[in-house]
Amino acid sequence: GDRPLGLQIPFELEACKIPRELAGIVAKMEGRSSWAASLSGSWSTPLDPLLAAAYAQPVQATLALILVFLSALFWLRKRPLGGDGGAKNSLEFGSNHSCGQNTAATAYFRSLGAPDEPHDQGVLVNCYKREFVVGNTTEGNAFENDLCWGKALNWHRPTWNKVLDTSGTSRCGKYFCGKSRLWEVRLQFKFKKPPQAKDLFFGIYLEKYVPMSWATKQMMSRIVSMFRSVVGNQLYHSPGDNPKKSSNGELEHPVFSMPLWAFDQYIVTPEGEEPPHVTDDAAIETMGSKRSKRVRQYRQELDALELKAGPTYTFCFWGISRWLDRLNWQILGLGIPVDFNRFCGAPPVFLSMYALKTSPGQQNEKRHLESRKQYFFNMAFWSSMQPPPVEVVQALLGSTEEGDGDLKAFHPGTDFAKRTPTPAGHG
């Protein structure tokens, strides 16, 4: 107890247990039990018995150290790299859960309608009325801006609780049974100003540049390669412009974006017909066109798709979800879970769908600059287990964009053309 610890061994064992066992093994093999016993009474750090064992029998000691290393690797696999021990992500262990503690922050998120269990959280931005939203809702989240009316849904299986996940008894658990995807995003649009399909992109971006170490950049490169193996080489990724090295002109934000055909499914509902509700799993699974096992044909379909005012368009995305655990805020597929903050700095991250426009003087511009984007959908999101500070959420909710309409529920079959616009600036 009073002995200083020079080497911390990350196991649920007494710190010196493994070294003492090593010394005992060496003593038995070499017949030096009295020598080892005399050493054990004078050890000042866990490093001393390791040195004694290595001196007595270097081959066996080396094998034992390899065993220690493999055990340490197994221990690390259960903990996110760069995180805070997020393996125990449940209500009793999820200390970062925004609704799991009796704090002022908890009270604030509860006042916004956050449920008790871990869940997706976010704020709809770039719409007439900014709104706090959560995942796995029974209705989805309606939004409206100058370009479209829409509805969004975020399904996420309960990855924070393996027992609940495998039971299939969570809100959307039955839908995920037999599927490898961890989550699914559904976006439904009725366009006011239809874009061209070839100009549309869907993905995530950050508001600020995030400096990365060499090792983190290598991990990022591997992640992008994994994603490209699913959605294709048209994926656009940029770490953003470093403000310390690019002081002239507009800077590009960090962005990971995909063309329209990266969606895994799309449904076109003609004007006058009732589109599927975004939460109607049974209907959506049997409708439209899917990307799986027919990528080339599917891409040709979407490249030829003419987006119009009138029909309702439903897009579903889950392709890369197996590598992104949004609830536990981890990147998977790298051998050990990696804290998402290692790449994004801190939440929130922005999920968006936008069209790229080319202004005069930007004909040769390839970057996805904010000045080139027309947002049809834009949502700041995070996990309730990794929430941003309350001040950040309040800032996201604190302003409302000017517009000429109000936000009403986007119900299937609604005749948007007959809706009465409200005065400019409402909301």
Solvent accessible surface area in square Angstrom, and as a share of the most:
residue,aa,sasa,rsa
1,G,124,1.19
2,D,149,0.77
3,R,87,0.32
4,P,91,0.57
5,L,85,0.42
6,G,61,0.58
7,L,75,0.37
8,Q,126,0.56
9,I,32,0.16
10,P,53,0.33
11,F,38,0.16
12,E,137,0.62
13,L,85,0.42
14,E,127,0.57
15,A,28,0.21
16,C,13,0.08
17,K,87,0.37
18,I,32,0.16
19,P,0,0.00
20,R,95,0.35
21,E,90,0.40
22,L,14,0.07
23,A,8,0.06
24,G,31,0.30
25,I,90,0.46
26,V,5,0.03
27,A,7,0.05
28,K,175,0.74
29,M,81,0.36
30,E,58,0.26
31,G,67,0.64
32,R,91,0.33
33,S,72,0.47
34,S,92,0.59
35,W,84,0.29
36,A,11,0.08
37,A,63,0.49
38,S,73,0.47
39,L,50,0.25
40,S,31,0.20
41,G,68,0.65
42,S,77,0.50
43,W,15,0.05
44,S,57,0.37
45,T,33,0.19
46,P,1,0.00
47,L,89,0.44
48,D,49,0.25
49,P,1,0.00
50,L,25,0.12
51,L,108,0.54
52,A,15,0.11
53,A,2,0.01
54,A,40,0.31
55,Y,161,0.61
56,A,9,0.07
57,Q,40,0.18
58,P,75,0.47
59,V,95,0.55
60,Q,70,0.31
61,A,5,0.04
62,T,73,0.42
63,L,110,0.55
64,A,18,0.14
65,L,77,0.38
66,I,86,0.44
67,L,117,0.58
68,V,32,0.19
69,F,131,0.54
70,L,94,0.47
71,S,39,0.25
72,A,21,0.16
73,L,77,0.38
74,F,123,0.51
75,W,62,0.22
76,L,72,0.36
77,R,129,0.47
78,K,110,0.47
79,R,56,0.21
80,P,12,0.08
81,L,63,0.31
82,G,57,0.55
83,G,33,0.32
84,D,92,0.48
85,G,39,0.38
86,G,12,0.11
87,A,58,0.45
88,K,113,0.48
89,N,16,0.08
90,S,14,0.09
91,L,78,0.39
92,E,132,0.59
93,F,115,0.48
94,G,6,0.06
95,S,72,0.46
96,N,61,0.31
97,H,4,0.02
98,S,7,0.04
99,C,4,0.02
100,G,35,0.33
101,Q,86,0.38
102,N,157,0.80
103,T,63,0.37
104,A,90,0.70
105,A,40,0.31
106,T,8,0.05
107,A,61,0.47
108,Y,44,0.17
109,F,2,0.01
110,R,111,0.40
111,S,86,0.56
112,L,56,0.28
113,G,54,0.52
114,A,8,0.07
115,P,43,0.27
116,D,73,0.38
117,E,71,0.32
118,P,4,0.02
119,H,10,0.04
120,D,9,0.04
121,Q,4,0.02
122,G,0,0.00
123,V,0,0.00
124,L,3,0.02
125,V,11,0.06
126,N,33,0.17
127,C,2,0.01
128,Y,6,0.02
129,K,111,0.47
130,R,52,0.19
131,E,62,0.28
132,F,22,0.09
133,V,7,0.04
134,V,28,0.16
135,G,7,0.07
136,N,34,0.17
137,T,22,0.13
138,T,90,0.53
139,E,90,0.40
140,G,11,0.11
141,N,20,0.10
142,A,16,0.13
143,F,6,0.02
144,E,8,0.03
145,N,9,0.05
146,D,71,0.37
147,L,24,0.12
148,C,0,0.00
149,W,42,0.15
150,G,0,0.00
151,K,9,0.04
152,A,2,0.02
153,L,1,0.01
154,N,10,0.05
155,W,11,0.04
156,H,2,0.01
157,R,29,0.11
158,P,9,0.05
159,T,25,0.14
160,W,30,0.11
161,N,45,0.23
162,K,166,0.71
163,V,121,0.69
164,L,52,0.26
165,D,26,0.14
166,T,114,0.66
167,S,60,0.39
168,G,14,0.13
169,T,103,0.60
170,S,24,0.16
171,R,155,0.57
172,C,4,0.03
173,G,3,0.03
174,K,176,0.74
175,Y,18,0.07
176,F,1,0.01
177,C,67,0.40
178,G,92,0.88
179,K,49,0.21
180,S,91,0.59
181,R,37,0.13
182,L,27,0.13
183,W,11,0.04
184,E,1,0.01
185,V,3,0.02
186,R,1,0.00
187,L,0,0.00
188,Q,3,0.02
189,F,1,0.00
190,K,22,0.09
191,F,2,0.01
192,K,55,0.23
193,K,122,0.52
194,P,55,0.35
195,P,18,0.11
196,Q,108,0.48
197,A,11,0.08
198,K,146,0.62
199,D,42,0.22
200,L,1,0.00
201,F,35,0.14
202,F,3,0.01
203,G,2,0.02
204,I,39,0.20
205,Y,13,0.05
206,L,20,0.10
207,E,101,0.45
208,K,161,0.68
209,Y,59,0.22
210,V,23,0.13
211,P,106,0.67
212,M,39,0.17
213,S,63,0.41
214,W,190,0.67
215,A,47,0.36
216,T,6,0.04
217,K,106,0.45
218,Q,86,0.38
219,M,32,0.14
220,M,34,0.15
221,S,63,0.41
222,R,128,0.47
223,I,7,0.04
224,V,9,0.05
225,S,66,0.43
226,M,29,0.13
227,F,9,0.04
228,R,86,0.32
229,S,89,0.57
230,V,30,0.17
231,V,1,0.00
232,G,22,0.21
233,N,127,0.65
234,Q,95,0.42
235,L,6,0.03
236,Y,54,0.20
237,H,53,0.24
238,S,14,0.09
239,P,78,0.49
240,G,12,0.11
241,D,28,0.14
242,N,32,0.16
243,P,68,0.43
244,K,188,0.80
245,K,170,0.72
246,S,39,0.25
247,S,98,0.64
248,N,139,0.71
249,G,66,0.64
250,E,67,0.30
251,L,53,0.26
252,E,6,0.03
253,H,49,0.22
254,P,13,0.08
255,V,6,0.03
256,F,17,0.07
257,S,0,0.00
258,M,3,0.01
259,P,17,0.11
260,L,6,0.03
261,W,17,0.06
262,A,2,0.02
263,F,1,0.00
264,D,12,0.06
265,Q,3,0.01
266,Y,24,0.09
267,I,5,0.03
268,V,60,0.34
269,T,8,0.05
270,P,68,0.43
271,E,116,0.52
272,G,82,0.79
273,E,106,0.48
274,E,124,0.55
275,P,7,0.04
276,P,10,0.06
277,H,38,0.17
278,V,0,0.00
279,T,31,0.18
280,D,59,0.31
281,D,31,0.16
282,A,79,0.62
283,A,29,0.23
284,I,1,0.01
285,E,66,0.29
286,T,116,0.68
287,M,65,0.29
288,G,57,0.54
289,S,20,0.13
290,K,76,0.32
291,R,18,0.07
292,S,75,0.48
293,K,203,0.86
294,R,71,0.26
295,V,69,0.40
296,R,193,0.70
297,Q,99,0.44
298,Y,1,0.00
299,R,91,0.33
300,Q,114,0.51
301,E,51,0.23
302,L,3,0.01
303,D,82,0.42
304,A,83,0.64
305,L,32,0.16
306,E,121,0.54
307,L,11,0.06
308,K,103,0.43
309,A,62,0.48
310,G,8,0.08
311,P,20,0.13
312,T,8,0.05
313,Y,3,0.01
314,T,0,0.00
315,F,1,0.00
316,C,0,0.00
317,F,4,0.02
318,W,39,0.14
319,G,13,0.13
320,I,5,0.03
321,S,0,0.00
322,R,118,0.43
323,W,35,0.12
324,L,22,0.11
325,D,8,0.04
326,R,22,0.08
327,L,4,0.02
328,N,22,0.11
329,W,2,0.01
330,Q,15,0.07
331,I,3,0.02
332,L,46,0.23
333,G,36,0.35
334,L,20,0.10
335,G,44,0.43
336,I,32,0.16
337,P,25,0.15
338,V,1,0.00
339,D,11,0.06
340,F,24,0.10
341,N,36,0.19
342,R,74,0.27
343,F,7,0.03
344,C,9,0.06
345,G,40,0.38
346,A,61,0.47
347,P,15,0.09
348,P,22,0.14
349,V,0,0.00
350,F,6,0.03
351,L,16,0.08
352,S,1,0.00
353,M,1,0.00
354,Y,2,0.01
355,A,6,0.04
356,L,25,0.12
357,K,83,0.35
358,T,79,0.46
359,S,38,0.24
360,P,128,0.81
361,G,74,0.71
362,Q,36,0.16
363,Q,126,0.56
364,N,139,0.71
365,E,38,0.17
366,K,157,0.66
367,R,79,0.29
368,H,8,0.04
369,L,5,0.02
370,E,55,0.24
371,S,55,0.36
372,R,18,0.06
373,K,15,0.07
374,Q,75,0.33
375,Y,27,0.10
376,F,2,0.01
377,F,3,0.01
378,N,9,0.05
379,M,8,0.03
380,A,0,0.00
381,F,14,0.06
382,W,0,0.00
383,S,0,0.00
384,S,0,0.00
385,M,8,0.03
386,Q,33,0.15
387,P,39,0.25
388,P,4,0.03
389,P,81,0.51
390,V,29,0.17
391,E,119,0.54
392,V,52,0.30
393,V,0,0.00
394,Q,87,0.39
395,A,74,0.57
396,L,20,0.10
397,L,45,0.22
398,G,66,0.64
399,S,58,0.38
400,T,58,0.34
401,E,68,0.31
402,E,133,0.60
403,G,8,0.08
404,D,79,0.41
405,G,5,0.05
406,D,25,0.13
407,L,44,0.22
408,K,106,0.45
409,A,54,0.42
410,F,8,0.03
411,H,94,0.42
412,P,37,0.23
413,G,48,0.46
414,T,44,0.26
415,D,66,0.34
416,F,6,0.03
417,A,89,0.69
418,K,164,0.69
419,R,50,0.18
420,T,103,0.60
421,P,98,0.62
422,T,35,0.20
423,P,108,0.68
424,A,89,0.69
425,G,40,0.38
426,H,92,0.41
427,G,62,0.59
